[in-house]
Amino acid sequence: MRRSLRGVVALLTALTLTAGTPAVANPAWTSLSYASALADNPLKGFLPFAGDHQTFPHSMEWFYLPLSDVMTGPRKFDWTAFETQLGAIAGRGHQGVFRFYLDYPGRPSGIPRYLLDQGLRTRPYTDFGNDGVSVAPDYNDPRLVAALENFITALGRRYDGDPRIGFITLGLIGFWGEWHTWPHDGTTEPENWMPSDDILARILHRYENAFAKTRLLARYPSAQNKNLDIGYHDDSFAFETLPPTSWHFVQRLIDEGVTDKWRRQPIGGELRPEIQSCLWDQPVTCTQYEDYTASVAQTHASWLINHAAFTGTGFTGDKYQRAVAGAKSLGYELTVTEAKLGRDRVSVRIANRGAAPFYYDWPAELAAVGHSGRVVRRWPTRWTVAGIQPGEEPTQLSSRINTRGLRPGRYDIVMRLPNPMPGGVPLRFANTGTDTTSGWLTLGSLKNR
């Protein structure tokens, strides 16, 4: 991530504070009031499977696609199916989170047709109710390895930094693209269907090299990915998350020495389907589950698939409110604690009261709002909130503004972090002065004379 705290332009006119006293070179900081941020803030919270869902607040939608939908030859791609899905989600003002797969139990194979025609070895199986519908490919076949590397390169070249995309889970390998083939992994049967460690490392490095902007998440912490710019997703969240069981997600983080990786790379996942609804009952009615609050605290997760909250009529009453609180507890919660409006500079202090940082370098903008309530001047900044850590002292940002040409009068000075995706939900600060539609936060008032 590239971070800069420099301002962009010079202030050329004198300003007067709200109280009418002359502006001074070193004005005082003014405290801003905290208010809980919305549950549908961008790039965090609960996700449904893609669709027009109205029963629960959200800013992202999840989808799977078989690789065969886009890959038609060793270096040939038809992105129509992917564009259709991504475009529909963006049309609802949301960002997409997705995974490509080769082998999804119970669904037709996602292996590109040309590889099957070339004689790629496959293995039928009946695990997970598959009953032979899908097949597991030979992941060590050089033709398949080359195909995956070519696809990842093409995906990154075309879509890295696309604002319609929230996060990408790596996929491609194993059942559901979850990087496991249990029970066919050498633990209970002699043959291991997983790729060799060398091939796994090649795929991981190809992903890291293909994506410099869009954030990636792997299913499991491993020796091959621990030092890469790749986060993780726990797809059995609050079910097989907490230590000390060896295969639980946090224990894997501990064993690989990456318990603090969330400070740089995102954590996501899925609430285990069996508990997506019962977890919000009071008392909890799930027959097996783990403490949700502890799971969030130890993983620092930013987002979770929780489709049950979006099905049918969704949750109601107190159950709905508990689920909303659960969604809001994920990821960042940024609040402007103080602002300072001086003769030639606007400064803010921003704290993170959430569980994780904001991971994208969205630039902030400042603006002047006239008495009519309209924005009459905008000032871009190089401010970024990316990487502001929870529980630490507020981060101070400062920028000059240029008011030349503004008519004399009093103006509200506001700031926001607009979503780079047209029509996307803006980041709303956890402050009472935040407009929940536009994202503008009022910092204070100044008089131009």
C-alpha positions as CSV (number, residue, x, y, z in Angstrom):
1,M,0.0,0.0,0.0
2,R,1.2,3.5,-0.8
3,R,0.5,6.0,1.8
4,S,1.0,9.8,1.8
5,L,-0.1,12.5,4.3
6,R,0.9,15.5,2.0
7,G,-1.7,18.0,1.1
8,V,-2.3,18.9,-2.5
9,V,-2.8,22.7,-2.9
10,A,-2.2,25.9,-1.1
11,L,-4.7,28.0,0.8
12,L,-4.6,31.6,-0.4
13,T,-7.4,33.4,1.5
14,A,-8.1,34.2,5.1
15,L,-10.7,32.2,7.0
16,T,-12.7,32.9,10.2
17,L,-13.9,30.3,12.7
18,T,-17.5,29.5,13.4
19,A,-17.7,31.8,16.4
20,G,-16.6,34.7,14.3
21,T,-13.2,35.2,15.8
22,P,-10.3,35.8,13.5
23,A,-8.6,32.7,12.1
24,V,-5.2,32.0,13.8
25,A,-2.1,30.2,12.7
26,N,-2.5,27.6,15.4
27,P,-6.3,27.0,16.0
28,A,-7.5,24.6,18.7
29,W,-8.6,21.0,18.0
30,T,-12.3,20.5,18.2
31,S,-13.8,17.1,19.3
32,L,-16.3,15.3,17.1
33,S,-18.9,13.0,18.5
34,Y,-18.8,9.2,17.9
35,A,-21.8,7.3,16.6
36,S,-21.9,3.6,15.6
37,A,-21.2,3.2,11.9
38,L,-23.6,1.5,9.6
39,A,-23.7,-2.3,9.0
40,D,-23.5,-1.8,5.2
41,N,-20.2,0.2,5.2
42,P,-18.2,-0.9,2.1
43,L,-15.8,-3.9,2.1
44,K,-17.0,-5.3,5.5
45,G,-19.9,-7.1,7.2
46,F,-22.2,-10.0,6.1
47,L,-22.5,-11.1,2.5
48,P,-25.3,-13.0,0.7
49,F,-24.9,-15.2,-2.4
50,A,-25.3,-12.8,-5.4
51,G,-28.8,-11.6,-5.9
52,D,-31.2,-8.7,-5.2
53,H,-31.6,-9.2,-1.4
54,Q,-33.4,-6.6,0.7
55,T,-33.7,-8.3,4.1
56,F,-30.3,-7.4,5.6
57,P,-27.8,-4.5,5.2
58,H,-24.7,-5.3,3.0
59,S,-22.2,-3.8,0.7
60,M,-20.8,-6.9,-1.1
61,E,-22.2,-10.1,-2.7
62,W,-20.5,-13.5,-3.1
63,F,-20.4,-15.8,-6.2
64,Y,-18.7,-18.9,-7.6
65,L,-17.8,-19.5,-11.2
66,P,-16.5,-22.7,-12.9
67,L,-13.2,-22.0,-14.7
68,S,-14.7,-23.6,-17.8
69,D,-17.1,-20.6,-18.1
70,V,-14.3,-18.4,-19.1
71,M,-11.3,-20.5,-20.2
72,T,-11.7,-21.9,-23.7
73,G,-8.1,-22.7,-24.6
74,P,-4.6,-22.6,-23.2
75,R,-4.6,-18.8,-23.7
76,K,-8.1,-18.1,-24.8
77,F,-10.8,-16.5,-22.5
78,D,-14.4,-15.5,-22.8
79,W,-15.1,-13.2,-19.9
80,T,-18.9,-12.8,-20.7
81,A,-20.2,-14.9,-17.8
82,F,-17.9,-13.3,-15.3
83,E,-18.7,-9.8,-16.6
84,T,-22.4,-10.5,-16.4
85,Q,-22.2,-11.5,-12.7
86,L,-19.9,-8.7,-11.8
87,G,-21.9,-6.2,-13.6
88,A,-25.2,-7.2,-12.0
89,I,-23.7,-6.9,-8.5
90,A,-22.2,-3.5,-9.3
91,G,-25.6,-2.4,-10.7
92,R,-27.0,-3.0,-7.2
93,G,-24.3,-0.7,-5.8
94,H,-22.3,-3.6,-4.3
95,Q,-18.8,-5.0,-4.8
96,G,-18.2,-8.7,-5.7
97,V,-16.3,-11.3,-3.8
98,F,-15.7,-14.5,-5.8
99,R,-13.9,-17.7,-6.4
100,F,-13.3,-19.8,-9.5
101,Y,-13.3,-23.6,-9.1
102,L,-12.5,-26.7,-11.0
103,D,-14.2,-29.2,-8.7
104,Y,-17.4,-28.4,-6.8
105,P,-19.0,-31.5,-5.3
106,G,-22.6,-31.8,-6.7
107,R,-22.0,-29.4,-9.6
108,P,-20.8,-30.3,-13.1
109,S,-17.1,-30.1,-13.6
110,G,-15.5,-26.7,-13.9
111,I,-12.5,-28.1,-15.8
112,P,-12.0,-26.4,-19.1
113,R,-13.3,-28.6,-22.0
114,Y,-10.1,-28.4,-23.9
115,L,-8.1,-30.1,-21.1
116,L,-10.6,-32.9,-20.9
117,D,-10.4,-33.4,-24.6
118,Q,-6.6,-33.5,-24.3
119,G,-7.0,-36.5,-21.9
120,L,-6.4,-34.8,-18.5
121,R,-6.8,-37.5,-15.9
122,T,-9.8,-37.1,-13.6
123,R,-11.0,-39.0,-10.5
124,P,-14.7,-39.7,-9.8
125,Y,-15.8,-39.6,-6.2
126,T,-19.0,-39.8,-4.1
127,D,-17.9,-37.8,-1.1
128,F,-20.0,-34.8,0.1
129,G,-23.1,-36.1,-1.8
130,N,-21.3,-35.7,-5.2
131,D,-22.3,-39.1,-6.6
132,G,-20.0,-38.7,-9.6
133,V,-21.4,-35.4,-10.8
134,S,-18.1,-33.6,-10.5
135,V,-14.6,-35.1,-10.9
136,A,-11.3,-34.2,-9.3
137,P,-8.5,-33.4,-11.8
138,D,-4.9,-34.5,-11.6
139,Y,-3.5,-31.2,-10.2
140,N,0.1,-32.3,-11.0
141,D,-0.5,-32.6,-14.7
142,P,1.7,-30.0,-16.4
143,R,-1.0,-29.0,-18.8
144,L,-3.4,-28.1,-15.9
145,V,-0.7,-26.3,-14.0
146,A,0.1,-24.2,-17.2
147,A,-3.6,-23.5,-17.6
148,L,-4.0,-22.2,-14.1
149,E,-0.9,-20.0,-14.3
150,N,-2.2,-18.6,-17.6
151,F,-5.6,-17.9,-16.2
152,I,-4.3,-16.2,-13.1
153,T,-2.1,-13.9,-15.2
154,A,-5.0,-13.1,-17.5
155,L,-7.3,-12.4,-14.6
156,G,-4.9,-10.1,-13.0
157,R,-4.0,-8.3,-16.2
158,R,-7.7,-7.6,-16.9
159,Y,-9.1,-7.1,-13.4
160,D,-6.5,-6.1,-10.9
161,G,-7.7,-2.9,-9.3
162,D,-11.2,-3.1,-10.8
163,P,-13.4,-1.2,-8.3
164,R,-16.2,-3.6,-8.8
165,I,-14.2,-6.3,-7.0
166,G,-14.0,-6.3,-3.2
167,F,-11.8,-9.4,-2.6
168,I,-10.7,-12.6,-4.4
169,T,-10.4,-15.9,-2.8
170,L,-7.8,-18.0,-4.6
171,G,-10.0,-21.0,-5.4
172,L,-9.1,-23.4,-8.3
173,I,-7.5,-26.1,-6.1
174,G,-9.4,-28.8,-4.3
175,F,-13.1,-29.4,-3.4
176,W,-15.1,-26.1,-3.7
177,G,-11.8,-24.4,-4.5
178,E,-10.9,-24.6,-0.8
179,W,-7.4,-26.0,-1.2
180,H,-8.2,-29.4,0.3
181,T,-9.2,-32.9,-1.0
182,W,-9.9,-34.5,2.3
183,P,-10.4,-37.5,2.7
184,H,-8.2,-38.0,-0.4
185,D,-5.2,-36.1,0.9
186,G,-3.0,-39.0,2.2
187,T,-4.3,-38.9,5.7
188,T,-6.9,-41.6,5.5
189,E,-6.1,-43.0,2.0
190,P,-2.7,-43.7,0.5
191,E,-3.1,-41.5,-2.6
192,N,-3.0,-37.7,-2.1
193,W,-5.1,-35.8,-4.7
194,M,-3.6,-32.4,-3.8
195,P,-0.9,-30.8,-5.9
196,S,2.7,-31.1,-4.8
197,D,4.0,-28.4,-2.5
198,D,6.1,-27.0,-5.5
199,I,3.0,-26.6,-7.6
200,L,1.1,-25.0,-4.7
201,A,3.9,-22.5,-4.3
202,R,3.9,-21.8,-8.1
203,I,0.2,-21.0,-8.0
204,L,0.5,-18.8,-4.9
205,H,3.4,-16.8,-6.4
206,R,1.5,-16.4,-9.7
207,Y,-1.4,-14.9,-7.8
208,E,0.8,-12.6,-5.9
209,N,2.6,-11.4,-9.0
210,A,-0.7,-10.9,-10.9
211,F,-2.4,-8.7,-8.3
212,A,-0.8,-5.5,-6.9
213,K,-4.1,-3.8,-5.9
214,T,-7.0,-6.2,-5.4
215,R,-6.7,-8.1,-2.2
216,L,-6.3,-11.9,-2.2
217,L,-7.3,-14.5,0.4
218,A,-6.1,-18.1,0.7
219,R,-8.1,-20.8,2.6
220,Y,-5.4,-22.0,4.9
221,P,-2.2,-20.4,6.4
222,S,0.8,-22.4,5.2
223,A,4.5,-22.4,4.8
224,Q,4.1,-21.5,1.2
225,N,1.9,-18.4,1.7
226,K,2.9,-17.1,5.2
227,N,5.3,-14.5,3.7
228,L,3.2,-13.5,0.7
229,D,0.9,-10.5,0.4
230,I,-2.2,-12.8,0.7
231,G,-4.7,-12.9,3.5
232,Y,-7.0,-15.8,4.6
233,H,-10.6,-16.9,4.7
234,D,-12.1,-19.2,7.3
235,D,-15.0,-21.0,5.7
236,S,-16.0,-22.7,9.0
237,F,-16.2,-19.6,11.0
238,A,-17.3,-19.9,14.6
239,F,-17.5,-23.7,14.1
240,E,-13.8,-24.7,13.6
241,T,-12.1,-21.4,14.3
242,L,-10.8,-21.3,17.8
243,P,-7.7,-23.1,19.2
244,P,-6.3,-25.4,20.4
245,T,-7.6,-28.1,17.8
246,S,-4.9,-28.5,15.2
247,W,-7.1,-28.0,12.1
248,H,-9.0,-25.0,13.5
249,F,-8.3,-21.7,11.7
250,V,-6.7,-19.7,14.6
251,Q,-4.5,-22.7,15.6
252,R,-3.2,-22.8,12.0
253,L,-2.5,-19.0,12.3
254,I,-0.6,-19.7,15.5
255,D,1.3,-22.7,14.0
256,E,2.4,-20.7,11.0
257,G,3.3,-17.6,13.0
258,V,0.9,-15.3,11.2
259,T,-1.5,-14.3,14.0
260,D,-0.7,-10.6,13.2
261,K,-1.0,-10.9,9.4
262,W,-4.4,-9.3,9.6
263,R,-2.7,-5.9,10.2
264,R,-1.6,-6.0,6.6
265,Q,-3.8,-8.5,4.8
266,P,-7.6,-9.1,5.1
267,I,-9.3,-12.0,6.8
268,G,-12.7,-13.1,5.5
269,G,-14.7,-16.3,5.3
270,E,-18.1,-17.9,5.9
271,L,-20.2,-18.6,8.9
272,R,-20.5,-22.3,8.9
273,P,-23.9,-22.9,7.1
274,E,-25.3,-25.0,10.0
275,I,-25.1,-22.0,12.4
276,Q,-25.9,-19.0,10.2
277,S,-29.3,-18.7,11.7
278,C,-29.3,-20.4,15.1
279,L,-26.2,-18.4,16.2
280,W,-28.4,-15.3,16.6
281,D,-31.0,-17.0,18.8
282,Q,-31.1,-16.1,22.5
283,P,-30.1,-18.4,23.9
284,V,-28.1,-19.9,21.0
285,T,-29.9,-23.0,19.7
286,C,-27.0,-24.4,17.6
287,T,-26.0,-27.9,18.6
288,Q,-22.4,-27.1,17.9
289,Y,-20.8,-23.7,17.6
290,E,-18.0,-21.5,19.0
291,D,-18.3,-18.1,20.6
292,Y,-18.8,-15.5,17.8
293,T,-17.3,-12.6,19.6
294,A,-14.1,-14.5,20.5
295,S,-13.9,-15.7,16.9
296,V,-14.0,-12.2,15.6
297,A,-11.5,-11.0,18.2
298,Q,-8.9,-13.7,17.5
299,T,-9.2,-13.6,13.7
300,H,-9.9,-9.9,13.1
301,A,-12.2,-10.9,10.3
302,S,-13.6,-8.2,8.0
303,W,-16.3,-10.0,6.2
304,L,-18.3,-13.3,6.3
305,I,-20.8,-15.0,4.1
306,N,-24.0,-15.4,6.0
307,H,-26.7,-16.1,3.4
308,A,-29.3,-17.2,6.0
309,A,-29.7,-13.6,7.0
310,F,-30.9,-12.8,3.4
311,T,-33.2,-15.7,2.7
312,G,-36.9,-15.6,2.8
313,T,-38.1,-12.8,5.1
314,G,-34.7,-12.8,6.9
315,F,-34.3,-12.3,10.6
316,T,-36.7,-10.2,12.6
317,G,-36.9,-8.5,16.0
318,D,-34.1,-9.0,18.5
319,K,-32.6,-11.7,16.4
320,Y,-32.2,-9.3,13.6
321,Q,-30.6,-6.7,15.9
322,R,-28.1,-9.3,17.2
323,A,-27.1,-10.2,13.7
324,V,-26.7,-6.6,12.7
325,A,-24.4,-6.1,15.7
326,G,-22.5,-9.2,14.6
327,A,-22.0,-7.8,11.2
328,K,-21.0,-4.3,12.5
329,S,-18.3,-5.9,14.7
330,L,-16.4,-7.1,11.6
331,G,-13.6,-5.1,10.0
332,Y,-12.9,-1.4,10.5
333,E,-14.9,1.3,12.3
334,L,-13.2,4.6,11.6
335,T,-14.2,7.7,13.5
336,V,-12.8,11.2,13.3
337,T,-12.0,12.1,16.9
338,E,-10.9,15.7,16.3
339,A,-10.7,18.3,13.6
340,K,-8.8,21.6,13.2
341,L,-9.7,24.3,10.7
342,G,-7.0,26.9,10.5
343,R,-6.1,29.8,8.2
344,D,-4.3,27.6,5.7
345,R,-4.9,24.1,6.6
346,V,-7.5,21.4,7.5
347,S,-6.4,18.6,9.9
348,V,-8.1,15.6,11.3
349,R,-7.4,12.8,13.7
350,I,-8.9,9.4,12.8
351,A,-9.1,6.4,15.2
352,N,-10.2,2.8,14.4
353,R,-12.6,1.3,16.9
354,G,-13.1,-1.8,14.9
355,A,-11.5,-5.3,14.7
356,A,-9.3,-4.7,11.6
357,P,-7.9,-2.0,9.3
358,F,-9.4,-0.7,6.1
359,Y,-7.3,-2.4,3.4
360,Y,-7.7,-0.2,0.3
361,D,-6.1,3.1,-0.6
362,W,-9.2,5.1,-1.2
363,P,-8.3,8.9,-1.3
364,A,-10.3,11.3,0.8
365,E,-11.7,14.5,-0.4
366,L,-12.6,17.8,1.3
367,A,-15.3,20.2,0.3
368,A,-17.0,23.4,1.1
369,V,-20.8,23.4,1.5
370,G,-22.6,26.7,1.1
371,H,-25.8,28.0,2.8
372,S,-27.9,26.3,0.2
373,G,-26.6,22.9,1.3
374,R,-24.8,22.3,-2.0
375,V,-21.1,21.4,-2.4
376,V,-19.5,24.5,-4.0
377,R,-15.9,23.5,-4.0
378,R,-14.0,20.2,-3.7
379,W,-10.4,19.6,-2.8
380,P,-8.8,16.2,-3.5
381,T,-6.2,15.1,-1.0
382,R,-3.7,12.4,-0.7
383,W,-5.1,11.3,2.6
384,T,-5.7,7.6,3.1
385,V,-7.2,5.7,6.0
386,A,-5.7,2.4,4.8
387,G,-3.8,0.6,7.5
388,I,-5.0,2.6,10.5
389,Q,-4.9,0.0,13.2
390,P,-7.6,-0.6,15.8
391,G,-6.7,0.2,19.4
392,E,-3.9,2.6,18.5
393,E,-3.6,6.4,18.9
394,P,-5.5,8.3,16.2
395,T,-3.7,9.0,13.0
396,Q,-3.3,12.7,12.1
397,L,-3.8,13.9,8.6
398,S,-3.4,17.4,7.3
399,S,-4.0,19.2,4.0
400,R,-4.1,22.6,2.5
401,I,-7.1,23.9,0.6
402,N,-7.5,26.6,-2.0
403,T,-10.6,28.9,-1.5
404,R,-9.7,31.4,-4.2
405,G,-12.8,32.4,-6.0
406,L,-15.3,31.4,-3.3
407,R,-17.7,34.1,-2.5
408,P,-17.5,35.7,1.0
409,G,-19.6,33.9,3.5
410,R,-19.8,31.0,5.9
411,Y,-19.1,27.4,4.7
412,D,-19.3,24.0,6.3
413,I,-16.1,22.1,5.7
414,V,-16.8,18.4,5.0
415,M,-14.8,15.3,4.2
416,R,-15.5,11.8,2.8
417,L,-14.0,8.7,1.3
418,P,-15.9,8.1,-1.9
419,N,-16.2,4.6,-3.3
420,P,-14.2,4.4,-6.5
421,M,-16.9,2.2,-8.0
422,P,-19.6,4.4,-9.6
423,G,-22.7,4.0,-7.6
424,G,-20.9,2.2,-4.8
425,V,-21.6,2.8,-1.1
426,P,-19.2,5.5,0.3
427,L,-17.3,4.8,3.5
428,R,-19.3,6.3,6.3
429,F,-17.4,7.5,9.4
430,A,-18.6,6.6,12.8
431,N,-19.6,10.1,13.7
432,T,-22.9,11.9,14.4
433,G,-22.2,14.4,11.7
434,T,-21.9,11.9,8.9
435,D,-24.5,12.0,6.1
436,T,-25.4,8.3,5.7
437,T,-26.2,8.6,1.9
438,S,-23.3,10.7,0.6
439,G,-20.7,9.9,3.2
440,W,-19.9,13.6,3.8
441,L,-18.8,14.3,7.4
442,T,-19.0,17.8,8.7
443,L,-15.8,18.9,10.3
444,G,-16.8,22.4,11.3
445,S,-17.5,25.8,9.7
446,L,-15.3,28.6,8.4
447,K,-16.0,32.1,7.1
448,N,-14.4,33.2,3.9
449,R,-14.0,37.0,3.7
